[in-house]
Structure formats: structure tokens, C-alpha cells
């Protein structure tokens, strides 16, 4: 029998891409929109990056 988390191994790739994209876009948005600021831009970018990555993984995950 396989490990319970074995099917979740592919999620790491999606989360990594989501975090990197969130950091990059958060800094860009924070610099372009002054009232937001870079710090809040990074926080929002990380949150949205992880959220979108999780949703993408749920859609694309292999069937059980």
C-alpha cells in the first residue's frame, strides 16, 4: 500500500511556482502602486500565489 501523502508529492511543484510568482509579482505591484507598498504587495502576492497554486493542483491532480 502506498503512503497517504504519496499523491500529494506533485503539489510541491505547484506551491513552489506559486510562491516564486507571488514574490515576484508582489514586489512589482508594490513598487507600482505606492499606497500598497512592497511589504503588503509581497504578503498579498504570496497569499494569492499559494491559493492559485492549490486550486491548480486540485484541478490537475492525478485521479486516485
N, CA and C atoms as an extended XYZ file, in Angstrom:
192
Properties=species:S:1:pos:R:3:atomname:S:1:resname:S:1:resid:I:1 pbc="F F F"
N         0.856       -1.174        0.000 N   UNK     1
C         0.000        0.000        0.000 CA  UNK     1
C         0.905        1.242        0.000 C   UNK     1
N         0.507        2.241       -0.720 N   UNK     2
C         1.330        3.451       -0.812 CA  UNK     2
C         1.092        4.360        0.393 C   UNK     2
N         2.008        5.279        0.564 N   UNK     3
C         1.904        6.250        1.652 CA  UNK     3
C         0.716        7.182        1.396 C   UNK     3
N         0.069        7.678        2.450 N   UNK     4
C        -1.063        8.593        2.249 CA  UNK     4
C        -0.673        9.874        1.528 C   UNK     4
N         0.542       10.376        1.749 N   UNK     5
C         0.954       11.627        1.134 CA  UNK     5
C         1.624       11.450       -0.213 C   UNK     5
N         1.678       10.232       -0.724 N   UNK     6
C         2.392        9.984       -1.985 CA  UNK     6
C         1.747       10.723       -3.150 C   UNK     6
N         0.432       10.839       -3.153 N   UNK     7
C        -0.233       11.537       -4.263 CA  UNK     7
C        -0.081       13.042       -4.144 C   UNK     7
N         0.308       13.541       -2.961 N   UNK     8
C         0.473       14.976       -2.766 CA  UNK     8
C         1.857       15.470       -3.172 C   UNK     8
N         2.728       14.569       -3.602 N   UNK     9
C         4.102       14.963       -3.921 CA  UNK     9
C         4.138       15.971       -5.064 C   UNK     9
N         3.242       15.877       -6.011 N   UNK    10
C         3.214       16.816       -7.123 CA  UNK    10
C         2.799       18.220       -6.704 C   UNK    10
N         2.206       18.348       -5.533 N   UNK    11
C         1.744       19.658       -5.069 CA  UNK    11
C         2.919       20.575       -4.749 C   UNK    11
N         4.053       20.000       -4.370 N   UNK    12
C         5.225       20.807       -4.019 CA  UNK    12
C         5.646       21.670       -5.201 C   UNK    12
N         5.592       21.111       -6.394 N   UNK    13
C         5.962       21.865       -7.599 CA  UNK    13
C         5.031       23.061       -7.795 C   UNK    13
N         3.745       22.844       -7.627 N   UNK    14
C         2.779       23.932       -7.807 CA  UNK    14
C         2.955       25.015       -6.749 C   UNK    14
N         3.162       24.618       -5.498 N   UNK    15
C         3.338       25.598       -4.421 CA  UNK    15
C         4.619       26.396       -4.626 C   UNK    15
N         5.706       25.721       -5.038 N   UNK    16
C         6.970       26.424       -5.280 CA  UNK    16
C         6.810       27.472       -6.370 C   UNK    16
N         6.173       27.104       -7.456 N   UNK    17
C         5.940       28.062       -8.547 CA  UNK    17
C         5.035       29.202       -8.069 C   UNK    17
N         4.008       28.877       -7.285 N   UNK    18
C         3.108       29.902       -6.761 CA  UNK    18
C         3.812       30.888       -5.836 C   UNK    18
N         4.711       30.372       -4.977 N   UNK    19
C         5.446       31.245       -4.057 CA  UNK    19
C         6.391       32.157       -4.829 C   UNK    19
N         7.130       31.602       -5.779 N   UNK    20
C         8.071       32.421       -6.558 CA  UNK    20
C         7.335       33.475       -7.387 C   UNK    20
N         6.239       33.079       -8.023 N   UNK    21
C         5.464       34.044       -8.802 CA  UNK    21
C         4.851       35.106       -7.894 C   UNK    21
N         4.381       34.702       -6.716 N   UNK    22
C         3.802       35.655       -5.774 CA  UNK    22
C         4.819       36.657       -5.265 C   UNK    22
N         6.038       36.195       -4.979 N   UNK    23
C         7.094       37.109       -4.545 CA  UNK    23
C         7.424       38.114       -5.638 C   UNK    23
N         7.610       37.621       -6.843 N   UNK    24
C         7.982       38.492       -7.956 CA  UNK    24
C         6.888       39.511       -8.258 C   UNK    24
N         5.667       39.022       -8.429 N   UNK    25
C         4.568       39.930       -8.755 CA  UNK    25
C         4.226       40.862       -7.589 C   UNK    25
N         4.383       40.379       -6.356 N   UNK    26
C         4.125       41.218       -5.198 CA  UNK    26
C         5.062       42.409       -5.123 C   UNK    26
N         6.334       42.188       -5.419 N   UNK    27
C         7.303       43.290       -5.424 CA  UNK    27
C         6.979       44.279       -6.539 C   UNK    27
N         6.672       43.760       -7.724 N   UNK    28
C         6.353       44.635       -8.863 CA  UNK    28
C         5.109       45.474       -8.558 C   UNK    28
N         4.065       44.834       -8.074 N   UNK    29
C         2.826       45.558       -7.771 CA  UNK    29
C         3.064       46.554       -6.637 C   UNK    29
N         3.832       46.152       -5.628 N   UNK    30
C         4.127       47.054       -4.513 CA  UNK    30
C         4.897       48.285       -4.940 C   UNK    30
N         5.782       48.134       -5.925 N   UNK    31
C         6.535       49.301       -6.411 CA  UNK    31
C         5.675       50.192       -7.304 C   UNK    31
N         4.782       49.596       -8.071 N   UNK    32
C         3.957       50.378       -8.986 CA  UNK    32
C         2.802       51.089       -8.275 C   UNK    32
N         2.257       50.483       -7.250 N   UNK    33
C         1.132       51.066       -6.521 CA  UNK    33
C         1.657       51.513       -5.152 C   UNK    33
N         2.011       52.783       -5.037 N   UNK    34
C         2.665       53.286       -3.825 CA  UNK    34
C         1.857       53.111       -2.543 C   UNK    34
N         0.545       53.338       -2.544 N   UNK    35
C        -0.187       53.188       -1.283 CA  UNK    35
C        -0.129       51.760       -0.715 C   UNK    35
N         0.023       50.775       -1.581 N   UNK    36
C         0.087       49.389       -1.108 CA  UNK    36
C         1.433       49.125       -0.441 C   UNK    36
N         2.506       49.510       -1.094 N   UNK    37
C         3.844       49.271       -0.554 CA  UNK    37
C         4.347       47.883       -0.892 C   UNK    37
N         5.650       47.739       -0.854 N   UNK    38
C         6.265       46.473       -1.244 CA  UNK    38
C         5.951       45.370       -0.235 C   UNK    38
N         5.973       45.692        1.049 N   UNK    39
C         5.716       44.674        2.069 CA  UNK    39
C         4.335       44.055        1.940 C   UNK    39
N         3.330       44.895        1.799 N   UNK    40
C         1.971       44.377        1.640 CA  UNK    40
C         1.812       43.695        0.280 C   UNK    40
N         2.511       44.200       -0.731 N   UNK    41
C         2.464       43.556       -2.050 CA  UNK    41
C         3.010       42.142       -2.004 C   UNK    41
N         4.115       41.960       -1.265 N   UNK    42
C         4.689       40.617       -1.126 CA  UNK    42
C         3.733       39.701       -0.367 C   UNK    42
N         3.158       40.201        0.715 N   UNK    43
C         2.217       39.387        1.503 CA  UNK    43
C         1.016       38.962        0.657 C   UNK    43
N         0.439       39.928       -0.051 N   UNK    44
C        -0.703       39.607       -0.914 CA  UNK    44
C        -0.319       38.676       -2.048 C   UNK    44
N         0.869       38.912       -2.624 N   UNK    45
C         1.331       38.051       -3.710 CA  UNK    45
C         1.553       36.620       -3.262 C   UNK    45
N         2.129       36.439       -2.076 N   UNK    46
C         2.330       35.084       -1.548 CA  UNK    46
C         0.997       34.394       -1.286 C   UNK    46
N         0.065       35.118       -0.683 N   UNK    47
C        -1.243       34.535       -0.397 CA  UNK    47
C        -1.939       34.102       -1.682 C   UNK    47
N        -1.989       35.006       -2.654 N   UNK    48
C        -2.670       34.677       -3.914 CA  UNK    48
C        -1.917       33.597       -4.694 C   UNK    48
N        -0.574       33.630       -4.642 N   UNK    49
C         0.206       32.607       -5.338 CA  UNK    49
C        -0.057       31.217       -4.795 C   UNK    49
N        -0.083       31.086       -3.473 N   UNK    50
C        -0.344       29.776       -2.862 CA  UNK    50
C        -1.787       29.352       -3.105 C   UNK    50
N        -2.707       30.290       -3.033 N   UNK    51
C        -4.117       29.969       -3.275 CA  UNK    51
C        -4.335       29.472       -4.697 C   UNK    51
N        -3.799       30.187       -5.672 N   UNK    52
C        -3.958       29.787       -7.077 CA  UNK    52
C        -3.244       28.470       -7.346 C   UNK    52
N        -2.060       28.271       -6.750 N   UNK    53
C        -1.330       27.013       -6.942 CA  UNK    53
C        -2.103       25.832       -6.371 C   UNK    53
N        -2.729       26.025       -5.221 N   UNK    54
C        -3.509       24.944       -4.624 CA  UNK    54
C        -4.723       24.605       -5.482 C   UNK    54
N        -5.395       25.618       -5.978 N   UNK    55
C        -6.553       25.382       -6.848 CA  UNK    55
C        -6.120       24.686       -8.145 C   UNK    55
N        -4.997       25.130       -8.715 N   UNK    56
C        -4.492       24.497       -9.942 CA  UNK    56
C        -4.141       23.039       -9.691 C   UNK    56
N        -3.541       22.752       -8.538 N   UNK    57
C        -3.192       21.369       -8.229 CA  UNK    57
C        -4.446       20.522       -8.040 C   UNK    57
N        -5.472       21.072       -7.392 N   UNK    58
C        -6.705       20.326       -7.205 CA  UNK    58
C        -7.361       19.990       -8.536 C   UNK    58
N        -7.230       20.876       -9.505 N   UNK    59
C        -7.819       20.629      -10.826 CA  UNK    59
C        -6.989       19.609      -11.593 C   UNK    59
N        -5.665       19.696      -11.497 N   UNK    60
C        -4.783       18.864      -12.315 CA  UNK    60
C        -4.265       17.593      -11.645 C   UNK    60
N        -4.619       17.354      -10.383 N   UNK    61
C        -4.059       16.203       -9.674 CA  UNK    61
C        -4.477       14.890      -10.326 C   UNK    61
N        -3.629       13.888      -10.200 N   UNK    62
C        -3.976       12.593      -10.814 CA  UNK    62
C        -5.144       11.934      -10.106 C   UNK    62
N        -5.939       11.178      -10.828 N   UNK    63
C        -7.076       10.509      -10.189 CA  UNK    63
C        -6.582        9.412       -9.237 C   UNK    63
N        -7.373        9.147       -8.222 N   UNK    64
C        -6.974        8.151       -7.222 CA  UNK    64
C        -7.301        6.761       -7.695 C   UNK    64
